[in-house]
Amino acid sequence: MNMPKRYSEMTPHELREEIGALKEQAVKAEQLGIVNEFDVLMRKMAMARAYMTDINKFHIGETYELVEEPGVLFKITYFNGVFAWGYKENDNEEIGIPISLLQEK
């Protein structure tokens, strides 16, 4: 059985193709009103983009605005793969966010 490649194993070209395919599927899901599938596809796109994002543009201890939540700030405490872990402003629950969802400075 042929297993699909993990995003971490894909080339930038393959990631761009995957993002394009996911975008097409997301448009169809949105048109059909399948909200859950749309949300899953948007998350998959964020994950694929995270593997194309330069992690060196982000720094532990720094605060960044969240792309999907304008005005909401996120302070990074550490990285694990392509995830930045930390806290949203005025929140004490530690969460992990794909680095592609952080606004570059």
C-alpha positions as CSV (number, residue, x, y, z in Angstrom):
1,M,0.0,0.0,0.0
2,N,1.4,3.4,-1.0
3,M,1.3,5.8,2.0
4,P,1.1,9.5,1.3
5,K,4.2,11.5,2.1
6,R,4.4,13.5,5.3
7,Y,4.7,17.2,4.8
8,S,8.1,17.1,6.5
9,E,9.3,14.8,3.7
10,M,7.9,16.9,0.8
11,T,9.9,19.3,-1.3
12,P,8.8,23.0,-1.5
13,H,7.4,22.2,-5.0
14,E,5.4,19.3,-3.6
15,L,4.1,21.4,-0.7
16,R,2.9,24.1,-3.1
17,E,1.1,21.5,-5.2
18,E,-0.5,20.0,-2.0
19,I,-1.6,23.5,-0.9
20,G,-3.1,24.1,-4.3
21,A,-5.1,20.8,-4.2
22,L,-6.2,21.5,-0.6
23,K,-7.3,25.0,-1.6
24,E,-9.5,23.5,-4.4
25,Q,-11.0,21.0,-2.0
26,A,-11.7,23.8,0.6
27,V,-13.5,25.9,-2.0
28,K,-15.7,23.0,-2.9
29,A,-16.4,22.2,0.8
30,E,-17.3,25.8,1.4
31,Q,-19.6,26.0,-1.6
32,L,-21.3,22.8,-0.4
33,G,-21.6,24.2,3.1
34,I,-19.5,21.4,4.7
35,V,-18.0,23.5,7.5
36,N,-16.2,20.7,9.3
37,E,-14.4,19.6,6.2
38,F,-13.5,23.2,5.3
39,D,-12.0,23.7,8.7
40,V,-9.9,20.5,8.4
41,L,-8.6,21.5,5.0
42,M,-7.7,25.0,6.2
43,R,-5.7,23.4,9.1
44,K,-3.9,21.1,6.6
45,M,-3.0,24.1,4.5
46,A,-1.6,25.9,7.6
47,M,0.5,22.8,8.4
48,A,1.8,22.5,4.8
49,R,2.7,26.3,4.8
50,A,4.5,25.9,8.2
51,Y,7.0,23.6,6.5
52,M,7.7,26.3,3.9
53,T,8.0,29.0,6.6
54,D,11.5,30.0,7.8
55,I,11.5,29.3,11.5
56,N,14.5,31.6,12.0
57,K,12.1,34.6,11.4
58,F,10.6,33.8,14.9
59,H,12.3,34.0,18.3
60,I,11.6,32.6,21.7
61,G,10.4,35.3,24.1
62,E,9.1,37.5,21.3
63,T,5.4,38.3,20.7
64,Y,3.7,38.0,17.4
65,E,0.2,38.8,16.1
66,L,-1.9,35.7,15.0
67,V,-2.7,35.7,11.3
68,E,-6.2,34.3,11.8
69,E,-7.0,36.5,14.9
70,P,-6.0,40.1,14.1
71,G,-5.1,42.0,17.3
72,V,-4.4,38.9,19.3
73,L,-0.8,38.5,20.4
74,F,1.1,35.3,21.0
75,K,4.3,35.0,23.0
76,I,6.6,32.1,22.1
77,T,8.2,30.1,24.9
78,Y,9.7,27.3,22.7
79,F,9.6,25.5,19.4
80,N,8.7,21.8,18.7
81,G,9.2,21.1,15.0
82,V,7.2,23.7,13.0
83,F,5.0,24.5,16.0
84,A,5.6,27.6,18.3
85,W,4.4,26.9,21.8
86,G,3.4,29.7,24.1
87,Y,0.6,31.8,25.3
88,K,-2.0,34.2,23.9
89,E,-2.0,37.6,25.5
90,N,-4.1,37.5,28.7
91,D,-4.4,33.7,28.7
92,N,-2.5,31.3,30.9
93,E,-3.1,28.1,28.8
94,E,-0.1,27.0,26.8
95,I,-0.9,26.2,23.2
96,G,1.0,25.1,20.1
97,I,0.5,27.0,16.8
98,P,1.9,26.2,13.4
99,I,4.5,29.0,12.7
100,S,2.7,29.8,9.4
101,L,-0.1,31.3,11.6
102,L,2.2,33.8,13.2
103,Q,2.5,37.3,11.5
104,E,6.2,37.9,10.6
105,K,7.6,41.2,11.9
